[in-house]
């Protein structure tokens, strides 16, 4: 069973016991790679770190189990599942197939006011990367990408990408943050907005393709360890 002292989870506060908020916090930790694949985490230990009771944690982990992120281990806790290299490649490829052309659509039809409204999120991503705050990075990054894709007007597509992002785990994120490379990827978000506001379809699609490639690079680093 993993030691509770090795996991960097942000306390939610004594008044926050809503199941959905606990689920979001744990999903962020799983996607950011803060919760290690192959490790078993107990509900009481996670609850203590989040500052809530064990009940909403168990309920949240059951929800995450239905997403394939964890498995229930009887009388022990919850095992963090691991994606195979092939699964991770398939997720990255599918994201590229969906997100690259969709960004091209946004470059053509997105309202400038909507694009400019994403600027604070883009800067928040950079700030979080520079601070090495992986949970804040994941939350801002997810919000940015999903809101950006929504400007193409296809909510079903947005939901599909959200599920793909939840299915993946950025196992090497901490190593990138420690090496300063996460900031390089983070700075591509305001750069992308610059291109979109200029209606540069080709450059926007090319940068999105490169950006998704960084995700596969994160996984590759983990495989080499």
One Martini backbone bead per residue (centre of mass of N, CA, C, O) as a GRO file, in nm:
protein
  225
    1UNK     BB    1   0.097   0.035   0.022
    2UNK     BB    2   0.083   0.357  -0.005
    3UNK     BB    3   0.215   0.635   0.109
    4UNK     BB    4   0.075   0.929   0.221
    5UNK     BB    5   0.348   1.109   0.212
    6UNK     BB    6   0.383   1.080  -0.128
    7UNK     BB    7   0.120   1.259  -0.162
    8UNK     BB    8   0.007   1.552  -0.351
    9UNK     BB    9  -0.262   1.676  -0.186
   10UNK     BB   10  -0.524   1.896  -0.171
   11UNK     BB   11  -0.695   2.035   0.055
   12UNK     BB   12  -1.053   2.097   0.093
   13UNK     BB   13  -1.180   2.097   0.360
   14UNK     BB   14  -1.424   2.047   0.601
   15UNK     BB   15  -1.681   2.150   0.414
   16UNK     BB   16  -1.578   1.959   0.175
   17UNK     BB   17  -1.801   1.671   0.077
   18UNK     BB   18  -1.838   1.653  -0.217
   19UNK     BB   19  -1.824   1.412  -0.446
   20UNK     BB   20  -1.740   1.574  -0.703
   21UNK     BB   21  -1.489   1.714  -0.573
   22UNK     BB   22  -1.335   1.460  -0.503
   23UNK     BB   23  -1.324   1.344  -0.785
   24UNK     BB   24  -1.167   1.577  -0.912
   25UNK     BB   25  -0.913   1.561  -0.733
   26UNK     BB   26  -0.841   1.264  -0.803
   27UNK     BB   27  -0.829   1.291  -1.108
   28UNK     BB   28  -0.601   1.495  -1.117
   29UNK     BB   29  -0.390   1.311  -0.975
   30UNK     BB   30  -0.399   1.086  -1.186
   31UNK     BB   31  -0.329   1.250  -1.444
   32UNK     BB   32  -0.059   1.379  -1.312
   33UNK     BB   33   0.083   1.125  -1.150
   34UNK     BB   34   0.055   1.132  -0.827
   35UNK     BB   35  -0.077   0.857  -0.879
   36UNK     BB   36   0.048   0.550  -0.887
   37UNK     BB   37   0.091   0.295  -1.073
   38UNK     BB   38   0.026  -0.003  -0.878
   39UNK     BB   39  -0.103   0.140  -0.646
   40UNK     BB   40  -0.238   0.141  -0.314
   41UNK     BB   41  -0.527   0.314  -0.187
   42UNK     BB   42  -0.674   0.442   0.086
   43UNK     BB   43  -0.946   0.607   0.193
   44UNK     BB   44  -0.843   0.724   0.469
   45UNK     BB   45  -0.582   0.853   0.357
   46UNK     BB   46  -0.716   1.038   0.147
   47UNK     BB   47  -0.910   1.181   0.340
   48UNK     BB   48  -0.692   1.315   0.515
   49UNK     BB   49  -0.570   1.490   0.281
   50UNK     BB   50  -0.858   1.627   0.202
   51UNK     BB   51  -1.050   1.672   0.462
   52UNK     BB   52  -1.236   1.411   0.477
   53UNK     BB   53  -1.427   1.162   0.456
   54UNK     BB   54  -1.437   0.831   0.340
   55UNK     BB   55  -1.703   0.810   0.180
   56UNK     BB   56  -1.655   1.004  -0.070
   57UNK     BB   57  -1.403   0.853  -0.158
   58UNK     BB   58  -1.528   0.583  -0.225
   59UNK     BB   59  -1.731   0.697  -0.428
   60UNK     BB   60  -1.522   0.826  -0.617
   61UNK     BB   61  -1.362   0.565  -0.682
   62UNK     BB   62  -1.599   0.426  -0.818
   63UNK     BB   63  -1.625   0.628  -1.045
   64UNK     BB   64  -1.326   0.590  -1.147
   65UNK     BB   65  -1.363   0.290  -1.208
   66UNK     BB   66  -1.565   0.339  -1.449
   67UNK     BB   67  -1.315   0.490  -1.605
   68UNK     BB   68  -1.041   0.307  -1.544
   69UNK     BB   69  -0.839   0.427  -1.310
   70UNK     BB   70  -0.948   0.205  -1.107
   71UNK     BB   71  -0.929  -0.060  -0.857
   72UNK     BB   72  -1.078  -0.284  -0.651
   73UNK     BB   73  -0.943  -0.389  -0.330
   74UNK     BB   74  -1.009  -0.603  -0.109
   75UNK     BB   75  -0.935  -0.472   0.207
   76UNK     BB   76  -0.742  -0.216   0.088
   77UNK     BB   77  -0.854  -0.057  -0.192
   78UNK     BB   78  -0.695   0.129  -0.461
   79UNK     BB   79  -0.597   0.064  -0.788
   80UNK     BB   80  -0.380   0.193  -1.010
   81UNK     BB   81  -0.397   0.210  -1.330
   82UNK     BB   82  -0.242   0.105  -1.645
   83UNK     BB   83  -0.119   0.212  -1.936
   84UNK     BB   84  -0.023   0.126  -2.227
   85UNK     BB   85   0.169   0.229  -2.481
   86UNK     BB   86  -0.050   0.176  -2.693
   87UNK     BB   87  -0.280   0.334  -2.559
   88UNK     BB   88  -0.132   0.608  -2.554
   89UNK     BB   89  -0.094   0.631  -2.858
   90UNK     BB   90  -0.397   0.620  -2.930
   91UNK     BB   91  -0.479   0.872  -2.776
   92UNK     BB   92  -0.292   1.074  -2.920
   93UNK     BB   93  -0.397   1.017  -3.207
   94UNK     BB   94  -0.695   1.086  -3.156
   95UNK     BB   95  -0.653   1.374  -3.061
   96UNK     BB   96  -0.527   1.475  -3.323
   97UNK     BB   97  -0.766   1.409  -3.513
   98UNK     BB   98  -0.956   1.610  -3.355
   99UNK     BB   99  -0.795   1.884  -3.265
  100UNK     BB  100  -0.656   1.996  -3.512
  101UNK     BB  101  -0.907   2.059  -3.700
  102UNK     BB  102  -1.064   2.217  -3.482
  103UNK     BB  103  -0.867   2.452  -3.463
  104UNK     BB  104  -0.914   2.536  -3.755
  105UNK     BB  105  -1.206   2.615  -3.713
  106UNK     BB  106  -1.155   2.830  -3.496
  107UNK     BB  107  -0.979   3.011  -3.677
  108UNK     BB  108  -1.229   3.076  -3.870
  109UNK     BB  109  -1.497   3.110  -3.642
  110UNK     BB  110  -1.392   3.238  -3.403
  111UNK     BB  111  -1.439   3.457  -3.161
  112UNK     BB  112  -1.245   3.700  -3.037
  113UNK     BB  113  -1.369   3.724  -2.755
  114UNK     BB  114  -1.336   3.421  -2.686
  115UNK     BB  115  -1.031   3.405  -2.719
  116UNK     BB  116  -0.957   3.630  -2.512
  117UNK     BB  117  -1.094   3.479  -2.265
  118UNK     BB  118  -0.845   3.258  -2.260
  119UNK     BB  119  -0.591   3.408  -2.156
  120UNK     BB  120  -0.592   3.355  -1.844
  121UNK     BB  121  -0.559   3.047  -1.871
  122UNK     BB  122  -0.290   3.049  -2.020
  123UNK     BB  123  -0.139   3.195  -1.787
  124UNK     BB  124  -0.204   2.985  -1.568
  125UNK     BB  125  -0.042   2.757  -1.692
  126UNK     BB  126   0.233   2.894  -1.673
  127UNK     BB  127   0.238   2.946  -1.369
  128UNK     BB  128   0.211   2.648  -1.284
  129UNK     BB  129   0.465   2.546  -1.427
  130UNK     BB  130   0.671   2.732  -1.282
  131UNK     BB  131   0.571   2.614  -0.989
  132UNK     BB  132   0.499   2.297  -1.008
  133UNK     BB  133   0.173   2.281  -1.032
  134UNK     BB  134   0.005   2.012  -1.138
  135UNK     BB  135  -0.292   2.052  -1.065
  136UNK     BB  136  -0.323   2.337  -1.180
  137UNK     BB  137  -0.235   2.261  -1.462
  138UNK     BB  138  -0.453   2.052  -1.531
  139UNK     BB  139  -0.700   2.233  -1.488
  140UNK     BB  140  -0.624   2.461  -1.688
  141UNK     BB  141  -0.570   2.285  -1.937
  142UNK     BB  142  -0.847   2.155  -1.959
  143UNK     BB  143  -1.016   2.412  -1.976
  144UNK     BB  144  -0.885   2.530  -2.226
  145UNK     BB  145  -0.931   2.300  -2.434
  146UNK     BB  146  -1.239   2.272  -2.405
  147UNK     BB  147  -1.313   2.568  -2.464
  148UNK     BB  148  -1.182   2.585  -2.737
  149UNK     BB  149  -1.340   2.352  -2.878
  150UNK     BB  150  -1.629   2.477  -2.829
  151UNK     BB  151  -1.600   2.701  -3.061
  152UNK     BB  152  -1.697   2.488  -3.290
  153UNK     BB  153  -1.992   2.360  -3.186
  154UNK     BB  154  -1.910   2.057  -3.049
  155UNK     BB  155  -1.999   1.881  -2.771
  156UNK     BB  156  -1.934   1.587  -2.836
  157UNK     BB  157  -1.635   1.636  -2.888
  158UNK     BB  158  -1.565   1.747  -2.610
  159UNK     BB  159  -1.647   1.493  -2.449
  160UNK     BB  160  -1.443   1.303  -2.584
  161UNK     BB  161  -1.185   1.452  -2.496
  162UNK     BB  162  -1.236   1.437  -2.196
  163UNK     BB  163  -1.218   1.126  -2.185
  164UNK     BB  164  -0.933   1.096  -2.297
  165UNK     BB  165  -0.793   1.257  -2.075
  166UNK     BB  166  -0.890   1.072  -1.838
  167UNK     BB  167  -0.752   0.802  -1.954
  168UNK     BB  168  -0.497   0.948  -1.898
  169UNK     BB  169  -0.144   0.961  -1.789
  170UNK     BB  170   0.105   1.197  -1.670
  171UNK     BB  171   0.373   1.047  -1.552
  172UNK     BB  172   0.614   1.278  -1.641
  173UNK     BB  173   0.547   1.563  -1.518
  174UNK     BB  174   0.750   1.603  -1.287
  175UNK     BB  175   1.007   1.587  -1.459
  176UNK     BB  176   0.940   1.831  -1.636
  177UNK     BB  177   0.916   2.039  -1.411
  178UNK     BB  178   1.205   2.002  -1.292
  179UNK     BB  179   1.335   2.066  -1.596
  180UNK     BB  180   1.143   2.304  -1.741
  181UNK     BB  181   0.962   2.175  -1.982
  182UNK     BB  182   0.669   2.254  -1.907
  183UNK     BB  183   0.689   2.555  -1.984
  184UNK     BB  184   0.715   2.519  -2.285
  185UNK     BB  185   0.433   2.399  -2.323
  186UNK     BB  186   0.269   2.625  -2.184
  187UNK     BB  187   0.353   2.861  -2.392
  188UNK     BB  188   0.167   2.752  -2.630
  189UNK     BB  189  -0.104   2.878  -2.553
  190UNK     BB  190  -0.059   3.183  -2.620
  191UNK     BB  191   0.045   3.122  -2.905
  192UNK     BB  192  -0.218   3.004  -3.012
  193UNK     BB  193  -0.389   3.256  -2.973
  194UNK     BB  194  -0.234   3.434  -3.165
  195UNK     BB  195  -0.301   3.263  -3.420
  196UNK     BB  196  -0.611   3.269  -3.398
  197UNK     BB  197  -0.643   3.585  -3.406
  198UNK     BB  198  -0.502   3.575  -3.709
  199UNK     BB  199  -0.623   3.328  -3.875
  200UNK     BB  200  -0.400   3.087  -3.858
  201UNK     BB  201  -0.451   2.778  -3.952
  202UNK     BB  202  -0.180   2.634  -4.006
  203UNK     BB  203  -0.031   2.718  -3.743
  204UNK     BB  204  -0.238   2.608  -3.543
  205UNK     BB  205  -0.227   2.310  -3.629
  206UNK     BB  206   0.078   2.269  -3.590
  207UNK     BB  207   0.088   2.335  -3.286
  208UNK     BB  208  -0.113   2.120  -3.191
  209UNK     BB  209   0.050   1.880  -3.288
  210UNK     BB  210   0.297   1.941  -3.112
  211UNK     BB  211   0.155   1.949  -2.837
  212UNK     BB  212   0.056   1.652  -2.836
  213UNK     BB  213   0.346   1.536  -2.863
  214UNK     BB  214   0.429   1.599  -2.569
  215UNK     BB  215   0.259   1.385  -2.435
  216UNK     BB  216   0.412   1.144  -2.554
  217UNK     BB  217   0.684   1.231  -2.428
  218UNK     BB  218   0.604   1.185  -2.138
  219UNK     BB  219   0.556   0.879  -2.164
  220UNK     BB  220   0.836   0.800  -2.275
  221UNK     BB  221   0.996   0.875  -2.023
  222UNK     BB  222   0.865   0.664  -1.842
  223UNK     BB  223   0.950   0.407  -2.004
  224UNK     BB  224   1.270   0.464  -1.957
  225UNK     BB  225   1.276   0.417  -1.629
   0.00000   0.00000   0.00000
